[in-house]
């Protein structure tokens, strides 16, 4: 039996550089969970529709289930495990705790990574579909946060608390 095509590449995950060789069909999600044993990133729909697998690639939000790992040679990936600084939680993680912005918790890692990316976009002044003033500073209104987080689903319905947590982290 022939082996499937594989490629060697370097990837930095949560600050640690990895020299990897994987089947070219391996998703970033499967690499993180099965090979690197970083199970914080969740497999929800495996079709890029729920956001449970959201991670940051070079600081930008990415659905890990839709990203082929071999396309990330030389890039930096941050998962929910890489956001905290030792025992000090990332401000978004702390805000999620403070505002009970989770119920079952399955979507929470993706929600948190997406919020970190969304807040960075907001800080850079990137407009969204609901941004009124395209020339001024973008405020983290509830409507703005809901729009920016719309790619992340929560089956438990913790949206109101998620919005509040993201707004607090923005401050």
N, C-alpha and C positions, 0 to 999 in steps of 0.2 A: 504494500500500500504506500502511495506517495504521501509525503508530508505536505500540508497546505503551505502556501507561500508565507514566509515570515520576514520581518525586518528588524534590524537593530537600531536603536535610537536612545537618546538621553532625555530624561524628563526630571524636572525638579518638582517634588510634591511636598508641600508643607515645609519647605526649606531644605529638604534632603534630596540630593541628586541621586538618580537611579540610572544605571546602564541596563537597558532592557532589550530583549528580543522576544517579540510576540507575533502570533498569527496576524496577518494583515487585516483580518476581519474583526479583531478584538476591539470592542468599544472601550472608551475611557472608563465608563462605569464598571464594566467587568474587570478591567485591569485593576482599578482601585479596590474593588471588593474582593476579588478572588486571588489576585496575585500579590497585592500589597497589603491585604487584610485591613483596609480602611473601610469599615462597614457603616460609618456614619452616613455616607451618601446612599440613598435608598433607590431601589428599583421599583418604580410604581407601575407606569403603563408600558415602559420600554418603547414608546413611540414619540416622545417629545411633547406630550400633551398635558402632563400633570405637574412637572417641575420638581418632583421629589428628588431627582438626580442632579439638581443645579449645583455647580461648583464654579469657582472663579479660575479662568485661564488668563494669565497675564492681567489679572484684575477685572476682567470682563465676565459677565454671567454667561454660562454655557450649560446646555443640557448634555450631561456626560453620556447619556444613552445614545445620543445621535452623533457623537464625535468619535471618529476612529482614532485610537491611541497613537498609531504610527504617524499621524499627521501633526503631532505635537512635538516633534524633535526640537530640543533646545528651549522649550517653553516652561513656564511656571504654573503649576496647578495648586490652588488652595482649596481644601475641603473644610468642612465644619470642624474637623479635628485640628486644623491648623490656624484657626482664628484667634484662639485664646493665647495669652502670653503667660505661660506657666499656669499658676492658679488664678490669674486675673483674666476674667472673661472679657471678650470683645464687647464693646458697648451695645451692639445689637443683641448678642446673647444675653447680656444682663437685662436689657429692656424686655426681652421675651419672658424671662423669669419674673421680673417685677410686675408685668401686666398679664400674667397667665395667658400668654399668646399661643397656647398649645393645649390640646386635649389628649388624644392618643399619642401624639408626638411623631407619627410616621413621616409627615410632611415637613416637620420642623427644621431638619438640617438644610433641606432645599430652600425653605422659606427664609432662613437666616442668611444663607449664602446669596440668595437673590436680593434680599434687603441690603446687604453690604454693597453689592454691585449697584443697586438702584440708588443708594445714597451717594455713591461716588459719582454716578451720572448726574445726579441732582446738584452736587457740589461743583461739578464742572459746567453747569448751566445748560446741560442737554435738555431740550424741550421734549415733552411727551405729546401724545394726541390731545390731551386736555389742557395743556399749558396755554394760558390766555395771552400773556405778554412775552413774546419771543425775544424781546430786547433787554428785558430786566432780569433780576434775580428770580430764580424759580423757587417758590415756597413749597414746603412739604405739606400741603393741605391734604385733608382726608381723600379728596377726589384724586389728587395727584398721586398719592401713595397707592390707592386702589388701582389706578391705571398702570402704574409701574410694576405692581405685584400681580397683575392679572394673569400671568403665565404660570402661577403657582396655585394649585388647587388644594383645598383643605376639606376633606370629606366630613370632618366633625363640625365645621362651620365656625371656627374661631376667628373669622375675618375681622370682626370689630376690635378684638384685642390685638390682633396682628397689626392693624392700621395704627392703633394707639402706640404700640411698642416701636414701630418704625418711626413714627413722628417724634417720640421721645429720643430715640437714638440719633435722629437728625439734629437735635438741639445739642 
